[in-house]
Amino acid sequence: MFETLEQFRARTQYIWQPLPQNGFETAPGCAAKVGADGRLLPFYGNTTIFDLAKDDIAWLTQLQDALYASCADLLGERLRPQTFHITLHDLLNGNDWQQLESGVQQTHAHAQTVVRGIRESFPWGVHVRAKRLLNMVNTSVVLVFEPVDDANCRALMEMHARLQAVVPLSYPLTPHVTLAYFRPGIIAAQDVLRLQQAFDAANVAEHVMHLDAARLNACTFTDMNHYHIEQSGYDLNRFAAAQAHSYARALGEIRAGQKRSHWMWYIFPQLRGLGRSYEANYYGIDSLGEAQAYLAHPLLGPRLCQITCELNRLPGSNPTAVMGRPDDMKLRSCMTLFEAAGGGNAFSDELEKYYGGRRDRATLERIG
């Protein structure tokens, strides 16, 4: 049996309590996401979220503006409005990407399959009503929602239950939008009054949101301001997540003239099937269409062009001296693929500089 609306209201009664008048200390989970100076820290993982409509984002931005106008000194770096979302089900997260990487890869693929099933089963989505601005477990300021009726509650809880098969959670679903994270530390008694006044002043009565099933996505994130939702139909999130901890290092190594660490698969990807390792398969590009989507990606495309241009600026023309073996051959495969995908002069220039204009034959044969 899924939770009824009456049961949902009974369960969530505890969160409606006023802020403690004597002040409070932020939770350890807050310090994992926000530094002492208020800046958002690298924080990695994957999740399933409802992307919100533009009108709802505009309304939420007004609430955020009012909150920061009175309490900015208590809050961390401002969340970008385009990151506003309602989480359906958390998956994996933490500060150590290397520890999370394999788990994110596995759960992300599973979650995408479940999300597709949810979209098919609930094409009409669900409707939720805004209830109140409040302190969520001494970590963040959130706007909590509840389903508008029992039918919507049942649908929302069934969606959540399906994702329990991906990563079982010990806590139930409480739909909310995070508007801000606290700056880690002590929130003093005199500051609690300001926060409570800001919460009470927020007029959220009767605001209803339609959570469109078509806007439900499995996505990755690299901090609380950067969620990566794939729109192309290809799973390019695997590259964005992997590059979060390694692109700056890779760029630095190339600028210094020598690759020294292990990042080839997701910085200079090649066609799937040219390599035999797990990484070569997971980060392999399936087709010319996926390569074109990679180039069009707002993060991945510019990065590939940037690091390729840095290669072209180096003195000399020996790819082995820069990349080592067998990455020198993988580089030619990558450049051949993205040149064929219409990537522009940087890839052609690289092939001329390092390989005398010789394209990778295996790549050309596979893309026809």
BELZI-V194988 format. One record per residue. RES is the residue in one small letter. SS is DSSP state (@ for helix, = for strand, . for the rest). PHI is phi in degrees with one decimal (NA if undefined). Layout:
res->RES ss->SS phi->PHI
res->RES ss->SS phi->PHI
This chain:
res->m ss->. phi->NA
res->f ss->. phi->-91.1
res->e ss->. phi->-62.8
res->t ss->. phi->-82.6
res->l ss->@ phi->-63.0
res->e ss->@ phi->-62.0
res->q ss->@ phi->-67.4
res->f ss->@ phi->-60.4
res->r ss->@ phi->-63.8
res->a ss->@ phi->-65.2
res->r ss->@ phi->-68.3
res->t ss->@ phi->-90.3
res->q ss->@ phi->-58.3
res->y ss->@ phi->-63.4
res->i ss->@ phi->-80.9
res->w ss->@ phi->-86.3
res->q ss->. phi->-65.9
res->p ss->. phi->-61.8
res->l ss->. phi->-63.2
res->p ss->. phi->-63.2
res->q ss->. phi->-64.3
res->n ss->. phi->-85.5
res->g ss->. phi->95.0
res->f ss->= phi->-157.4
res->e ss->= phi->-104.8
res->t ss->. phi->-65.1
res->a ss->. phi->-76.3
res->p ss->@ phi->-56.3
res->g ss->@ phi->-63.3
res->c ss->@ phi->-68.7
res->a ss->@ phi->-68.4
res->a ss->@ phi->-73.8
res->k ss->@ phi->-109.7
res->v ss->= phi->-129.9
res->g ss->. phi->-78.2
res->a ss->. phi->-61.5
res->d ss->. phi->-86.0
res->g ss->. phi->93.8
res->r ss->. phi->-75.3
res->l ss->= phi->-72.0
res->l ss->. phi->-92.4
res->p ss->. phi->-56.8
res->f ss->. phi->-149.5
res->y ss->= phi->-112.1
res->g ss->= phi->154.7
res->n ss->= phi->-142.2
res->t ss->= phi->-161.4
res->t ss->= phi->-123.9
res->i ss->= phi->-136.4
res->f ss->= phi->-90.8
res->d ss->= phi->-69.9
res->l ss->. phi->-101.8
res->a ss->. phi->-70.7
res->k ss->@ phi->-59.9
res->d ss->@ phi->-64.1
res->d ss->@ phi->-67.0
res->i ss->@ phi->-63.9
res->a ss->@ phi->-62.7
res->w ss->@ phi->-65.5
res->l ss->@ phi->-64.1
res->t ss->@ phi->-63.1
res->q ss->@ phi->-63.3
res->l ss->@ phi->-64.0
res->q ss->@ phi->-64.5
res->d ss->@ phi->-57.0
res->a ss->@ phi->-65.7
res->l ss->@ phi->-63.8
res->y ss->@ phi->-72.5
res->a ss->@ phi->-62.1
res->s ss->@ phi->-107.0
res->c ss->@ phi->-135.7
res->a ss->@ phi->-57.3
res->d ss->@ phi->-69.2
res->l ss->@ phi->-94.9
res->l ss->= phi->-115.3
res->g ss->. phi->-79.9
res->e ss->. phi->-48.2
res->r ss->. phi->-66.8
res->l ss->. phi->-74.2
res->r ss->. phi->-69.6
res->p ss->@ phi->-54.8
res->q ss->@ phi->-68.2
res->t ss->@ phi->-89.8
res->f ss->. phi->-58.1
res->h ss->= phi->-162.2
res->i ss->= phi->-114.0
res->t ss->= phi->-77.0
res->l ss->= phi->-86.9
res->h ss->= phi->-159.7
res->d ss->= phi->-70.8
res->l ss->= phi->-119.3
res->l ss->= phi->-117.6
res->n ss->= phi->-162.8
res->g ss->= phi->166.1
res->n ss->. phi->-90.4
res->d ss->. phi->-106.9
res->w ss->@ phi->-64.5
res->q ss->@ phi->-60.5
res->q ss->@ phi->-71.0
res->l ss->@ phi->-91.2
res->e ss->@ phi->-53.6
res->s ss->@ phi->-65.5
res->g ss->@ phi->-66.0
res->v ss->@ phi->-63.9
res->q ss->@ phi->-58.4
res->q ss->@ phi->-70.3
res->t ss->@ phi->-70.5
res->h ss->@ phi->-65.6
res->a ss->@ phi->-62.9
res->h ss->@ phi->-64.2
res->a ss->@ phi->-63.2
res->q ss->@ phi->-61.3
res->t ss->@ phi->-64.3
res->v ss->@ phi->-64.6
res->v ss->@ phi->-61.0
res->r ss->@ phi->-60.8
res->g ss->@ phi->-65.4
res->i ss->@ phi->-64.4
res->r ss->@ phi->-60.0
res->e ss->@ phi->-71.4
res->s ss->@ phi->-79.2
res->f ss->. phi->-128.2
res->p ss->. phi->-62.8
res->w ss->. phi->-83.2
res->g ss->. phi->72.6
res->v ss->= phi->-141.2
res->h ss->= phi->-115.4
res->v ss->= phi->-130.4
res->r ss->= phi->-115.1
res->a ss->= phi->-66.7
res->k ss->= phi->-115.1
res->r ss->= phi->-164.9
res->l ss->= phi->-84.7
res->l ss->= phi->-157.6
res->n ss->= phi->-83.8
res->m ss->= phi->-98.5
res->v ss->. phi->44.7
res->n ss->. phi->55.6
res->t ss->. phi->-123.4
res->s ss->= phi->-150.1
res->v ss->= phi->-101.8
res->v ss->= phi->-130.0
res->l ss->= phi->-105.4
res->v ss->= phi->-90.6
res->f ss->= phi->-121.8
res->e ss->= phi->-134.0
res->p ss->= phi->-60.1
res->v ss->. phi->-74.5
res->d ss->. phi->-160.0
res->d ss->@ phi->-64.1
res->a ss->@ phi->-64.5
res->n ss->@ phi->-68.4
res->c ss->@ phi->-63.7
res->r ss->@ phi->-62.0
res->a ss->@ phi->-64.3
res->l ss->@ phi->-64.2
res->m ss->@ phi->-69.7
res->e ss->@ phi->-69.4
res->m ss->@ phi->-56.7
res->h ss->@ phi->-61.5
res->a ss->@ phi->-62.7
res->r ss->@ phi->-62.5
res->l ss->@ phi->-79.6
res->q ss->. phi->-62.1
res->a ss->. phi->-70.8
res->v ss->. phi->-85.2
res->v ss->. phi->-137.6
res->p ss->. phi->-65.9
res->l ss->. phi->-105.4
res->s ss->. phi->-89.3
res->y ss->. phi->-120.7
res->p ss->. phi->-81.0
res->l ss->. phi->-81.7
res->t ss->. phi->-129.2
res->p ss->. phi->-60.9
res->h ss->= phi->-158.6
res->v ss->= phi->-114.3
res->t ss->= phi->-82.3
res->l ss->= phi->-97.2
res->a ss->= phi->-166.3
res->y ss->= phi->-106.8
res->f ss->= phi->-69.7
res->r ss->. phi->-75.1
res->p ss->. phi->-59.2
res->g ss->. phi->136.4
res->i ss->= phi->-95.6
res->i ss->= phi->-96.5
res->a ss->. phi->-71.7
res->a ss->@ phi->-58.4
res->q ss->@ phi->-67.4
res->d ss->@ phi->-81.4
res->v ss->@ phi->-59.3
res->l ss->@ phi->-61.5
res->r ss->@ phi->-62.2
res->l ss->@ phi->-61.3
res->q ss->@ phi->-63.4
res->q ss->@ phi->-64.3
res->a ss->@ phi->-65.2
res->f ss->@ phi->-63.3
res->d ss->@ phi->-67.8
res->a ss->@ phi->-78.2
res->a ss->. phi->-69.7
res->n ss->. phi->-92.6
res->v ss->. phi->-114.8
res->a ss->. phi->-57.8
res->e ss->. phi->70.3
res->h ss->. phi->-79.8
res->v ss->= phi->-110.2
res->m ss->= phi->-112.8
res->h ss->= phi->-96.2
res->l ss->= phi->-89.4
res->d ss->. phi->-73.0
res->a ss->@ phi->-60.4
res->a ss->@ phi->-67.2
res->r ss->@ phi->-96.4
res->l ss->= phi->-81.2
res->n ss->= phi->-137.8
res->a ss->= phi->-86.8
res->c ss->= phi->-140.2
res->t ss->= phi->-110.9
res->f ss->= phi->-143.9
res->t ss->= phi->-117.4
res->d ss->= phi->-164.8
res->m ss->. phi->-74.7
res->n ss->. phi->-109.6
res->h ss->= phi->-137.2
res->y ss->= phi->-103.7
res->h ss->= phi->-111.3
res->i ss->. phi->-105.9
res->e ss->. phi->-80.1
res->q ss->. phi->-108.2
res->s ss->. phi->-83.8
res->g ss->. phi->95.5
res->y ss->. phi->-103.6
res->d ss->. phi->-86.2
res->l ss->. phi->-85.6
res->n ss->@ phi->-60.0
res->r ss->@ phi->-63.5
res->f ss->@ phi->-75.9
res->a ss->@ phi->-60.1
res->a ss->@ phi->-66.6
res->a ss->@ phi->-67.1
res->q ss->@ phi->-73.7
res->a ss->. phi->-57.6
res->h ss->. phi->-103.9
res->s ss->. phi->-135.0
res->y ss->@ phi->-63.3
res->a ss->@ phi->-60.6
res->r ss->@ phi->-65.9
res->a ss->@ phi->-61.4
res->l ss->@ phi->-62.6
res->g ss->@ phi->-64.3
res->e ss->@ phi->-66.6
res->i ss->@ phi->-64.7
res->r ss->@ phi->-61.1
res->a ss->@ phi->-80.3
res->g ss->. phi->95.5
res->q ss->. phi->-156.9
res->k ss->. phi->-72.3
res->r ss->. phi->-124.8
res->s ss->. phi->-121.7
res->h ss->. phi->-105.9
res->w ss->. phi->-149.6
res->m ss->@ phi->-56.3
res->w ss->@ phi->-58.6
res->y ss->@ phi->-110.1
res->i ss->@ phi->-97.1
res->f ss->. phi->-122.6
res->p ss->. phi->-69.0
res->q ss->. phi->-126.0
res->l ss->= phi->-62.0
res->r ss->. phi->-64.0
res->g ss->. phi->105.8
res->l ss->. phi->-82.7
res->g ss->. phi->-119.5
res->r ss->. phi->-111.0
res->s ss->. phi->-74.9
res->y ss->@ phi->-59.2
res->e ss->@ phi->-64.4
res->a ss->@ phi->-63.3
res->n ss->@ phi->-73.9
res->y ss->@ phi->-65.2
res->y ss->. phi->-96.2
res->g ss->. phi->-69.8
res->i ss->= phi->-84.4
res->d ss->. phi->-75.0
res->s ss->. phi->-160.7
res->l ss->@ phi->-62.7
res->g ss->@ phi->-62.4
res->e ss->@ phi->-68.2
res->a ss->@ phi->-62.4
res->q ss->@ phi->-66.7
res->a ss->@ phi->-65.1
res->y ss->@ phi->-60.4
res->l ss->@ phi->-63.9
res->a ss->@ phi->-81.1
res->h ss->. phi->-64.5
res->p ss->. phi->-65.7
res->l ss->. phi->-103.7
res->l ss->@ phi->-72.4
res->g ss->@ phi->-59.9
res->p ss->@ phi->-60.0
res->r ss->@ phi->-65.7
res->l ss->@ phi->-63.1
res->c ss->@ phi->-65.6
res->q ss->@ phi->-62.9
res->i ss->@ phi->-72.0
res->t ss->@ phi->-68.2
res->c ss->@ phi->-63.5
res->e ss->@ phi->-65.5
res->l ss->@ phi->-60.0
res->n ss->@ phi->-68.6
res->r ss->@ phi->-83.7
res->l ss->. phi->-67.9
res->p ss->. phi->-71.6
res->g ss->. phi->82.7
res->s ss->. phi->-142.7
res->n ss->. phi->-102.1
res->p ss->@ phi->-66.4
res->t ss->@ phi->-67.1
res->a ss->@ phi->-64.3
res->v ss->@ phi->-89.2
res->m ss->@ phi->-99.7
res->g ss->. phi->77.6
res->r ss->. phi->-104.0
res->p ss->. phi->-92.2
res->d ss->@ phi->-66.9
res->d ss->@ phi->-64.6
res->m ss->@ phi->-76.4
res->k ss->@ phi->-64.3
res->l ss->@ phi->-62.2
res->r ss->@ phi->-63.7
res->s ss->@ phi->-60.9
res->c ss->@ phi->-62.0
res->m ss->@ phi->-63.3
res->t ss->@ phi->-62.9
res->l ss->@ phi->-63.6
res->f ss->@ phi->-77.5
res->e ss->@ phi->-65.1
res->a ss->@ phi->-64.3
res->a ss->. phi->-79.8
res->g ss->. phi->89.2
res->g ss->. phi->-76.2
res->g ss->. phi->100.7
res->n ss->@ phi->-71.2
res->a ss->@ phi->-57.3
res->f ss->@ phi->-74.4
res->s ss->@ phi->-64.4
res->d ss->@ phi->-63.0
res->e ss->@ phi->-64.3
res->l ss->@ phi->-64.4
res->e ss->@ phi->-68.7
res->k ss->@ phi->-66.1
res->y ss->@ phi->-100.2
res->y ss->@ phi->-127.6
res->g ss->. phi->60.4
res->g ss->. phi->82.3
res->r ss->. phi->-83.2
res->r ss->. phi->-81.5
res->d ss->. phi->-80.0
res->r ss->@ phi->-64.7
res->a ss->@ phi->-60.6
res->t ss->@ phi->-65.5
res->l ss->@ phi->-62.1
res->e ss->@ phi->-65.7
res->r ss->@ phi->-71.7
res->i ss->. phi->-92.1
res->g ss->. phi->88.4
